[in-house]
Amino acid sequence: MAAIIYTTLNKFYKVQHQMNNLCWTGDTFFRRKADAQKYIEQKKKIFDSYPFRIVECTFSTLKSLGF
């Protein structure tokens, strides 16, 4: 059970929007994917020409980096 809780707390979601054909820039970070989707809905009302995406990320630990 502790491993399941750890992996869900280890995840976060990064919302990015595209500046030009190749460059994506990060806007904000969220713990829940639903919050990230709501954020995109609100931003699209203001900036409807930019494409947005949600990137799922995980936090690193020193052990996973070999320290």
N, C-alpha and C positions, 0 to 999 in steps of 0.2 A: 504494500500500500504506500509506503514512503517513497518508493521509486516512482510510482505513478504521479504522486503529488509533486515530486521534484521535477519531472519532465514537463508537466503542465506549467509550473512556475518558471521554468527555464525558457519557455517560448515567449516571443513578442512579435508584433507585426509592425512593419515599417511602411508608411504610405509615401509613395513617390509620384511625382508628376514629370512629364517629359518636357524638356526645354526646347530641344530641336530633335533632329532625326536620331542622334546618337546619345545625347546626354540626358540621364535621368537624375533628378535631384530629390533628396529626402525632405519631406515636410515634417512629419511627426511620427511618434512611436506610441503604440498601444499594447496593452496586455491582452485585450480581447479582439477577435476578428470582427465581431459585430460592431464594436465601437469604431473600428477603422472604416467599415463600410458606411456607417452613418456620417462619418467625417467626409468621405468622398462625395456622398449625396449632397451635403451642404456646400462643399467647395465647387461642385459642378454647377450649382445655381449662380455662382459668381464668375467662375472661369470655365465656361463650357467648351472652349476650344482646346484645352490641354487634356491629353489622355492621362489617366491615373492608373496606378497598379498597387497591389498589396503584396509585400514580400514577407514571407514567414522566416524569422530568424531565431537563433538560440544564443543564449549567453555562453561564453567560454569560461572554463575553469582553469586554474593553473595546472591541474593534473592532466587535463585534456591537451594542454600545450606542451607537456613534457617537463614541467618544473617540479 
